Amino acid sequence: MKRVAVIAAAVAIIDQLTKFLVLRFIGENESRAVIEGFFRLVNVRNTGAAFSMFPDSNLLLTVIGVLTIVALYTFRHSFGLNLVGCQIAFGLILGGITGNLIDRLWHQHVVDFLDFHIGTHHWPAFNVADSAICIGVGLYILVSWRNERQQTVSQAS
C-alpha cells in the first residue's frame, strides 16, 4: 500500500501545483497557444463531470468523489494490489480523484487547463487529475486482463 500512497500523493501534488500555476498566470477563460492549431493552455472552470457533463453539480460530484475514495479503500483487497501494475493504477486513480476533489472543496469547481484540438475537432479541456484517472483505469484493465490470461495459460499447462 505504500507504493499506492506515494503515487496518489505525487499525482495530487502535481495536479494541484499545475492548477495553482494556471490560476496564477492564466486569466479565467483565457487561452495561450503552446502548439498553434493543436494545443493550448486555458483556464476553464468545470462545475460538472468529464466532458462537462452534469454542469452545476459540484456538490453531488463532491459527494460521489468522497464515496468513491471510501469504497476504493474499503474494497482495496479486491483489486489485485499484489501486482505492481495494479498498485500503480490504483495510485493514479486515487491521486486523480483526490486532486479533483480538492478543487471541488476549495474552488467549488474543477480547474481544467489542457486543451487539444485539430482544426474544428476539439477535445474538452482536462487536467492532470483527469489524465491520471484515465491512465489508471486503462492500466488496471490491461494488467487485470494480462494477469487473467497468464493464469489461464498456466492452468492449461
Secondary structure, 3 states (H helix, E strand, C coil): CHHHHHHHHHHHHHHHHHHHHHHHHCCCCCEEEEECCCEEEEEEEECCCHHHCCCCCHHHHHHHHHHHHHHHHHCHHHCCCCCHHHHHHHHHHHHHHHHHHHHHHHHCCEEEEEEEEECCEECCCECHHHHHHHHHHHHHHHHHHHHHHHHHHHHHC
